[in-house]
Amino acid sequence: MGKHSKEMAVKRLKRVLTVDKVNPSSIKLGEILKSDLVLLFNNYMDVKNLTVDIDFDQNGVCYIAVNAVSDKLKNFSVLL
C-alpha cells in the first residue's frame, strides 16, 4: 500500500467516523439541550423563539450555536 493510498484511507475513515457521530442520538441531544435552555432562559426572560444548532467538523469537534429571541426581561429588583 503506497503512501498516497494510506492517506486516502485515513481520510475516508475520518469521514465515516464523523458521519457516525451525527446520528439520531445527536439530534435527540439537540432537542434535549433546546428544552433545557428554554427552561433556563425562561427564568430570566420571556423567550419567544429559541434555536439550537449542533454541528460536527471533520475532526469530530462539536459546535453549538444558540439564538434566543425575547421581548421582555424579568424583574429582579425583588432579589436585591
N, C-alpha and C positions, 0 to 999 in steps of 0.2 A: 504494500500500500504506500503510495507516494505521499509526500508532504502535503501537496495540494488536496488530495483525496481525503486525507486525515482532517485537514482544516474544514473542508466542506462537511464532513460527517459530524464534526463537533458543532458547527453552526446549525446544522439540521437538528441535532439533538437538543440544542438550546431552544430552538423554536418550538419543538414538540413539548418540551417541559414547560415553557412559558404558556402555551395554549392549554396545557393541563391545569395550570393554576387558575386560569379564567374559566371556571366551570360553574355549574349551577350553585355550588356552595358559596362562591364569591358573590353571586347575585343575591343569595339569601343574606350574606354578610352585609351587603349594601342596604337591604331593606331593614335589617335589624338596627344597623347604625343610624339610618334615617329616622326610625321610630324613636330610638334613644335620644337623638339630637332634638327632635321635636319636643319631647318631654323636658329636656334640659333648657332649651331656648324659651319654652313657654313659662318657665319660672321667672324670666326676666323681661319678656316682651310677648305681644300677641303676634305669633307667626302666621303669616298669610300664605307663604309659599316657601318650601324648602326643597332644594335639590342636592343630592349627593352623587358624585361621580367617582367611581373607583376604576383605575386603570393600572395595568402592569406593563413595564417595559420589557425589552428583550432579555434583561438580566433577572427578571422576576421581582424587581423593585416595585412596590405598590405606591401609587399616587392617589391621594384622596382630596377632592375639591368639594367644599361645602359652600352653598349660596343660600342665604336666608333673606326673606323679604318681610319686613314688619312696618306697620304704620303707627305703632304705639308701644312705648316702653312702660313698664310697670313702675308704680310709685314706691320708692324705698325710703321715704322720709320717716316712716314708722320705725324702721330698723335703726335709725341714727339716734 
